């Protein structure tokens, strides 16, 4: 699953966009997700993400070089406490805790419901930003 918190310049509006796959992620999936973000956000984009190897794939780096609207900054290695999207995944994990699916569709439904619960709650999205150790000023 890929996800991004889209934060307005004044920090008052926060949206969650996600994309899920039922296979291991490759550079192609990251590029498709970045295209989705470019469609949603009309102006300049400050993309702050971790140094996961999937983000460093040649295809991804070429795509970023071709799209100057995206200004990329990397979190330090091994610093999930700085990444507000990690707190989205924590909320989704809490939603599926103590749940034993009978099959993959049942698990997918539960995960999607957890994502929707976070996406549809301004309070939960704000908590993701507040929980990380970044200054939003």
C-alpha positions as CSV (number, residue, x, y, z in Angstrom):
1,X,0.0,0.0,0.0
2,X,1.2,3.5,-0.8
3,X,-0.1,6.6,0.9
4,X,0.4,10.3,1.1
5,X,-1.0,13.0,3.4
6,X,-1.7,16.1,1.2
7,X,-1.3,19.1,3.5
8,X,-2.3,22.6,2.3
9,X,0.2,25.5,2.5
10,X,-1.5,26.9,5.6
11,X,-1.8,23.4,7.1
12,X,-5.6,23.7,7.6
13,X,-6.6,21.1,5.0
14,X,-5.3,17.6,5.1
15,X,-6.3,14.8,2.7
16,X,-5.2,11.2,2.5
17,X,-4.7,9.5,-0.8
18,X,-3.7,5.9,-1.1
19,X,-3.2,3.2,-3.7
20,X,-3.1,-0.6,-2.9
21,X,-1.7,-3.6,-4.8
22,X,-1.9,-7.3,-4.2
23,X,1.7,-7.8,-5.1
24,X,5.2,-6.6,-4.2
25,X,5.7,-3.0,-5.1
26,X,8.0,-2.0,-8.0
27,X,9.0,1.3,-9.4
28,X,6.0,1.2,-11.8
29,X,3.6,1.3,-8.9
30,X,5.4,4.2,-7.3
31,X,5.3,6.2,-10.5
32,X,1.5,5.4,-10.9
33,X,1.0,6.7,-7.4
34,X,3.0,9.9,-8.0
35,X,0.9,10.5,-11.2
36,X,-2.2,10.2,-9.0
37,X,-0.7,12.8,-6.6
38,X,0.1,15.1,-9.5
39,X,-3.6,14.8,-10.7
40,X,-4.9,15.7,-7.3
41,X,-2.6,18.6,-6.4
42,X,-2.6,21.4,-9.0
43,X,0.5,23.4,-7.9
44,X,3.9,22.8,-6.6
45,X,4.4,19.7,-4.4
46,X,6.9,19.2,-1.6
47,X,7.2,15.5,-1.4
48,X,8.8,14.3,1.8
49,X,9.3,10.5,2.1
50,X,11.6,8.0,3.5
51,X,14.6,6.4,1.9
52,X,12.9,3.2,1.1
53,X,14.7,1.4,-1.8
54,X,11.5,1.5,-3.9
55,X,11.7,5.3,-3.9
56,X,15.3,5.1,-5.2
57,X,14.5,3.0,-8.3
58,X,15.8,4.4,-11.6
59,X,12.3,4.6,-13.0
60,X,11.1,6.6,-10.1
61,X,14.1,8.9,-10.1
62,X,13.7,9.5,-13.9
63,X,10.0,10.3,-13.4
64,X,10.8,12.8,-10.6
65,X,13.4,14.5,-12.9
66,X,10.8,14.9,-15.6
67,X,8.3,16.5,-13.2
68,X,9.7,19.6,-11.7
69,X,6.5,20.4,-9.8
70,X,7.7,17.7,-7.3
71,X,10.4,18.9,-4.9
72,X,11.7,15.8,-3.1
73,X,13.2,15.7,0.4
74,X,14.1,12.5,2.2
75,X,13.5,11.7,5.9
76,X,16.6,10.5,7.6
77,X,17.1,6.7,7.5
78,X,15.3,4.8,10.3
79,X,13.2,7.7,11.4
80,X,9.5,6.6,11.1
81,X,8.6,8.9,14.0
82,X,9.1,11.8,11.6
83,X,6.8,10.4,8.9
84,X,3.1,11.2,9.5
85,X,2.0,8.5,7.0
86,X,3.4,5.9,9.4
87,X,0.7,7.1,11.8
88,X,-1.9,6.4,9.2
89,X,-0.7,2.8,8.9
90,X,-0.8,2.6,12.7
91,X,-4.4,3.6,12.7
92,X,-5.2,1.0,10.0
93,X,-3.3,-1.7,12.0
94,X,-5.3,-0.8,15.1
95,X,-8.5,-1.2,13.0
96,X,-7.6,-4.7,11.9
97,X,-6.1,-5.9,15.2
98,X,-7.7,-9.0,16.7
99,X,-9.4,-9.7,13.4
100,X,-9.0,-13.1,11.7
101,X,-10.0,-13.0,8.1
102,X,-11.3,-16.1,6.4
103,X,-9.9,-15.1,3.0
104,X,-8.1,-12.3,1.1
105,X,-11.3,-10.4,0.1
106,X,-12.3,-10.2,3.8
107,X,-8.9,-8.9,4.8
108,X,-8.9,-6.3,1.9
109,X,-12.3,-5.1,3.0
110,X,-11.2,-4.6,6.6
111,X,-8.0,-2.8,5.5
112,X,-10.0,-0.6,3.1
113,X,-12.5,0.2,5.9
114,X,-9.6,1.2,8.2
115,X,-8.1,3.5,5.5
116,X,-11.6,5.1,4.9
117,X,-12.1,5.6,8.7
118,X,-8.9,7.6,8.8
119,X,-9.4,9.4,5.5
120,X,-12.9,10.6,6.5
121,X,-11.9,11.9,9.9
122,X,-10.3,15.4,10.1
123,X,-9.4,14.5,13.7
124,X,-7.6,11.4,12.8
125,X,-5.7,13.1,9.9
126,X,-4.7,15.9,12.2
127,X,-3.5,13.4,14.8
128,X,-1.2,11.9,12.2
129,X,0.5,15.3,11.7
130,X,0.6,16.1,15.4
131,X,2.0,12.7,16.3
132,X,5.1,13.0,14.1
133,X,8.1,14.9,15.4
134,X,8.1,17.5,12.6
135,X,7.4,21.2,13.0
136,X,4.6,22.3,10.6
137,X,5.4,26.0,11.0
